[in-house]
Amino acid sequence: MRARIIDRVDLLKVVDLLRREHEVIAPFYGRGRDTAFDVVTDANRDQIQLHLPNPYYPPKRYVFPHMQRLMRYTLGARPTVEADADARKRAIFGIRSCDVAGLFMLDRHFLGGEHLDVYYRNLRASLFLVNVVCTDREQDIDEDCFCVCADSGPAAREHFDLQLMDLGDAIMAVAGSPAGEALFGAPIFKKAGPEHVQQRRAILAEVRKSFKKATSWYAATTRLVSQGEVSEETWEEVGRRCLECGGCSFVCPTCNCFTVTDRKVGEKEEEVERVRLWDSCALSGFTRMAGGHNPRKAVHDRRNRRFFRKLAHYYIERQLSVICVGCGRCVNVCHGDIGMPSVVEILRRRSLEQVAR
């Protein structure tokens, strides 16, 4: 990877370079702690933030939209079908390392198998990622972050086009793809020296100390889940806490469940569109079959499926990692306190209690 240096005053010029060919998405402050990704315009360009709490709503929606029209068809004597093919060029400026890892896991799910998802492929192929390394321990990292446990941060090592890291007096830019390296032709990028590399290493070493020492015990829990050693009573304990709101799935960068439905367009019965919608294993109807039977009606049956999908060795072999990037969003939104770290701790604690008996 090639590295360059940018003066802090020139940071927004990177956004300007991208806006020549892309619709640029960047993080902005809202009210209070709220932050969100939004389209960059001339009016809000100066409000882009390099350091801020990671938005709750993950940027996965730009390649896997919450609601996506797949096709539109007209019934009648001569039926017609029109497929949607959104392939606009987008750039996400300020995507965190955990979300970069989340997009890579979605890539493996939608593009890594025998059958490709063409709708995902069209959006993903035209996406440019500008990763920002989490270096501000007051703004970028909170007590619920555990990317170090998932080996996804605080600095992504791959799967980005351009990476920006705040060195204090300057910004280090690292190219992760030929498209990212092509930007280095702009005069704002200056050659980096050995002192900048040493400064980067020193900052990352200090930042890693900001995370809790024992945020998540993945290794032990993976063994318990994979070998079926988690008792039914333990899963019921987890299930009793769940409010079945689906929030954990909707804010998770790696969750990819969806449902497909047809609906009429406007008031005309003959015009119909097929849409894909996010779904969640937390919702009671998630496993309900066409005949009405629901094999996983009990909430704890759906909760154990969620964590089996995240932690079981069978899926880790397919995805090459635990299916969690340590962003901490599930911890932030769960009213029942069964985000990933809490559940991992419950399973580990219960297993130790059983051994002690």
N, C-alpha and C positions, 0 to 999 in steps of 0.2 A: 504493500500500500504506500502511496506517495502522500506526503504531508506538506502543507503550506501554512502560512501565518496571515491573519487578517487583522488590521487595526480595528479596535472596537467601534470606532465611528463609521466604519465601512460595513458593519454587519448587515444592515438592511439592504445594502446593495446586492447581497446574495439573493435576497427575495426579489429584487428588481430584475436580476438576470433571469430568474426562473419564470417570472411573470411574462416574459417575452413569448414563451411558448406554452406555458402551463397555467391552469387555474390553480392558484396556490392556496393551500389550507394551512392555518397557523393557530397556535393557542393564544387566547385572550382572557383577561380577567373579566368576571361578571360582577355580581354583588357578593360582598363578603369574601368567603373562601372560594366561591364558585369560579371555575374556569371552564373554558370550552373551546373546541376547535371550530373555526369559522373561515369563510372565504375572505381572502385579503383583497381590499379595495383601496382606492386612493384615499378614501376618508378614514380608514382604520389602520393603514399601513404603519403609522408611527406608534400604534398601541400594541404591537406584537411584543411578546415577552419571551426573553431567553430563559429566565428562571421563574417558575411558578409551580404550584401544586399540579400534579398530573390530572387532567380532566377526567371526571368519572365516566363519561360516555366515550368509549374507546374509538380510536380512528379506524377500526376494522370496518365500520359502516361505509367507508369509501370504496371498498372492494366487495363487501358483503352487506348491501344495504338492509336496513331494518324492514323496509317494504320495497320490493322490486318487481316491476312489471316484466314478465317474461315474454308475453306475446299478447296480441289482440286479434280477435277473430270475429267475423260477421257471419251470422247464420242466414239462411234463406235459400232461394233457388240456385244461386251461385255463391257458395261459401268462400270467404277469403281469410287468409291467415297472414298476419304481419308480425314478425319476430322483432323484439327490441334488441338493439345492439349499441349500447352506450359504451363508447371507447374514448371519451374525452381525455386529454392529457392533463393529469393532475400532479401536483407536487405537495407533499406534506412536509412543512417546515416545522421543526421542533418536536418531532416524534421521539418519545423516550425509548431507551434500549429495551425495556420490557415489552413495549408494543411492537418494536421491530421483531423480537423473537415471536410474539403472538402472530404476526402476519406470516412469518415463515412456517409456523405450525398450520395455519390455514392453507398456505400453499401446498403443503404436503397432503392435506386432507382433500382439497378440491382439485389439485393438479397432479398429485404424486401417485395416483392409482391407475387402474386400467381404463377407467372412464373419466374424462375431463369435464369439468363444469365450464362450458363456454362463456357463460355470463360472468363468472368470476375471472376467467382468463382474460377477457376483454378489458376489464377494469384494472386488473393487476398488471398487465403488460404495459400499460401506459402510465404507471404510477412511479414517481420519483420520490425517494425517501431521503430527507435531511434529518439525520439523527442528532439529537443534542444530549451530550453526556451530563448526567446528574452530578453536579459539583457543589451546588449551593445547599449546605446542610440545613438551612432554615426554610428554604422554599421548595427545593426539589424532592427532599426526602422527609417522610414522616414516620411515625412509630409503627405504622402498618406495612411499610415497604419491606419486602424480603427477597428482592431480586438476586442477592448474593447466594441465597439457598437454592434458587432455580438456575444459577449460573447464566443469568441473562443480563446482568448489569453490575455496576452502574454504567459501564461503557460497553456497548455492543462491539463484538469483534468481527462481525460479518453481516450480510444481508441488507446493507444500506448502500445508498449511492454516494452520499456525502455525510461526514460526521463532523460536528462542531463541538469543540471543548473550550470552555472558558479558562484561560490561564491567568486571569487577573488583569494583566496589562495588555493582553492581546487574545485573539481567538485562534486556536489551532484547527485547521481544516484537514481532514483525512479523506481521501477518495477511496470508495469501496467498490466502484464499478467504472467501466470506461466512460459512461455518461457523466459520472461525478468528476472524473479526471479531466473531462473536456472543459469544465468550468474554469480550470486553473489557467486557461489562456487569458482570462480577464486580468487587467492590471492591479486589481485590489489584492490579488493573491501574491504573497512574497515567499521566498524560499525559507524553509524552517531549518534551524540548526540543531546540533546535539544538545544544546542547553534547553531548547524547547521540549525535546523528548524527555530529558531528565525531569523537567518541571512537570510534565504530564504524569510521569510515573509517581512522583512524590505526592501530587494532588490526589491521585487515585488511591494511593496507600492510606492517606488520611481519611478520605471519604468512606472507605470500606469500614473504618472504625465506627461510623455513625449508625450502623445497623445492629440490631439486637444480636447477641451472641448465639441464642438458640431460638430462632424464629420458627423453624419448621424442621421436623425430624423425618425427612422423606424416606431415607433408606430403611429404617425399621418399619415404618408404616407400609411401604411398598411390599415388604415381605409378608406382613400380616394380611394385607388385602389380597395379594396374589395367591397365597396359600389357603385362603378361606378361614383364617384363624380369628376373624372378628365375630364376636357372638351376636346373636339376634337381639339380645337385650341392649347391647351397645348401639346398634343401628337404631333401635327404637328410641334410645335417649337422644340421638341426633335428630330423629324425625319429630320428636315432640317439640323441639325448638323451632322447627321450620314453619313459617307462616304461609308457605306456598305462593309467594309473590312473584318469583321468577327473577328478582333483581340480580341475584348472583350470576345467572347465565347471561343476562342482558349486558352487564358491565364487564364480563369476562372477555379478554382479548382472544381466547382460544376456543370458546364455545361456538359451535357451528350448526346446531340443530335448527331445522326450519320445517314449515309446513307449506303446502301449496293449495291454493283455492281459486275458484273461478267466481267472478262477480260481473254483473251487468254494468255497462258504462252509461251513466245518466239514467234516463227513463226509458231508453230503447231496449226492449227485450232481446232483439236480435244482435246487439253489439255487446260483446263479452270480452273481458280481459283476464288473463291468468297471472296471478301475483304470488310471489314467494314472501313469506313472513317469518321473522324469527320465532322460534318456539323454545320452550324450556322444560326440562325434566322435572322442575319443581311444580309445574301446573298439573292439576288433577286429571285433565283430559289428555295429557301427553301420550299415554300408552293405550288410550281407549280405542278399540277396534270398531270397524264399520258396523258390526252387529250389536254394539253396545257393551260387549265384555271388556273389562279392564284388568289385565293380569297384574298390574302394579298400582292398584287403587290406593293402597296404604302409603302414606307419605314416606315412611322410612324405607319402603321398597324402592322408591324413586331416589331418595337421598343416597342409599348405598350404591345405586347404579351410577350416580354422578361421580362419586369418589372412586369407584372401581374404574370408571373411564379415565379419570385423572391419574391414578396411582398404580394400577395393576401392571405387572410386568409384561403382560400380553400386549397392551397398548404402547408401553414404553419401547418395546422392540419395533413396533411399526412406526412410531413417531420419533424414535431415537432420544427421547427425553421424557421426563415427567411432564404431563400436559398442563402445566401451570408455569407462568412466567414471573410470579412473585410481585405483581403490581400492587397488591393489597386492596384492590377495589371491592372484592367480595367481603372483606373485613369491614370496610367503610359503610357498605349499604345494607348489610344483614342485620335485621332487628333481633334475630334469635341468637346472634353470636356463634354462627356455625360457618364462618369463613374458613378457608383452607387451613391456616395455622391452628385454629381452635379445634377443628375436626381431627387433624393429625395428632394434636396433643391428647384429645379424648381417647382416640384409638390406642395410642401408646400407653396412656395411663391405665386404661382398662385391661390391656394385655398384661401389664406388670402386676396388677391386682390379682388376676387369675393365676399367674405363676406363683404368687405368694401364698395362695390358699392351700 
